[in-house]
Amino acid sequence: MSIKEDIPAIFLDKISPKGLDAIQKCKDFVNDYCLPADELYFKQMSDDPATRWKSTPEITEKLKVKARELGLWNMFLSNHYPEGPGFTNLEYGLMAQYLGRSFVAPEATNTNAPDTGNMELFAKFGTEYQKKKWLHPLLNGEIRSAFLMTEKGTSSSNALNISVSAKLNSKGNYVLNGVKWFASGAGDPRCAVWLVMCKTSDKSGKEAYKNHTVLVLDAKKALSSGKARLIRPLTVFGYDDAPHGHCEVMFDDYEVPTEDTPNAILASEGRGFELIQSRLGPGRIHHCMRLIGAGEFALLRANQRANHRIIFGKPMNQRESFINAFAQNKIDIQSCRLLVLNAAHKIDISNAKVAQQDIAMAKIETPRTILKILDWAIQVFGAEGVSQDVELARMYAHARTLRIADGPDEAHLNQLGRYHAKKYQEADQFFENYKNFPKL
């Protein structure tokens, strides 16, 4: 089947020949190499607690070599950045729907979170030193990174609540205190840099949005000091996601080394709120398009199961209830696909801030829709669906998490509702004009 049949007609003429070629290669790479490698990845993961967090499956590096040969590398970094391969957000979105089918595909193509968001921040706001020290190794897939924002016991979706402090001491160095958790990627032995959202001042009112700063910390130095510690990996529905991990990190009077201090701030002090908003916009689109891939994969799994599951002497795939549910799920996925691609295209022709409402709609609707589809696919499988023998349980845990990650549904719904509430008075004016419409 031509790749063009997978692309909604309204967007087809907006895809470059280079983009079409990469989308086709991405689909083939996932189907031919990544999906078969998923099972091998988990077999190569150590079950020994002493080594589980100290090594990575070798299949990943082999896939990365193949991806680079195919030109499938860093596709997420849009054509706004000279460091990227020159694709639009729309083109990458269409690639990401295939990447989302496979566990290993994002890392194999160097398009895995949280590195993608961190690389965008370095590309957009980093100094030449920060780019050379951190961005280039990240772009080459030589190191990994983590973004430390979320904190326990507070609503971290509102960045104003972030309380891990970074205060300047008499030497002019920042000293950090507090606890971060769900720091995705911090458990990886290759993790070399942390981007940490810290509170650096105590302004009030509108100035409160300038209280926070993103600090760039050398993770290896921080851990070796003993003043920054990985407390534990947190599980997600029982999955520890080793060696990547979602870690709790404690800072106990950790002083940024004097030699690192001149390059410890990303952009400038007080711009943390601005930076995280810049980081999360495109990232939400990436998550959503990968989820659409997971939803499509779930339908394939459910279809496979229905082809062979006999219910009272009749294959499930001939049952009206299955046929109707399958059709509705296809409609729901296509609805989400259009929402997400529209948001991606709007970022391309304007920017993430202008596309904020479109991003919010996609971020709200896609995870909960795909979650419903995954739940249905699990039900089609029965007990096997919640086991490790199929991918659905792991995909379900990931999709459920994304209703919280990068802002919970409620935060986006509230923001979206308040935006449109400003237009409520337009309804009065509309109907007032309607009453005065001249009689013909």
Order of alpha helices (4+ residues) and beta strands (2+ residues): alpha-alpha-alpha-alpha-alpha-alpha-alpha-alpha-beta-beta-beta-beta-beta-alpha-beta-beta-alpha-beta-beta-alpha-alpha-alpha-alpha-alpha
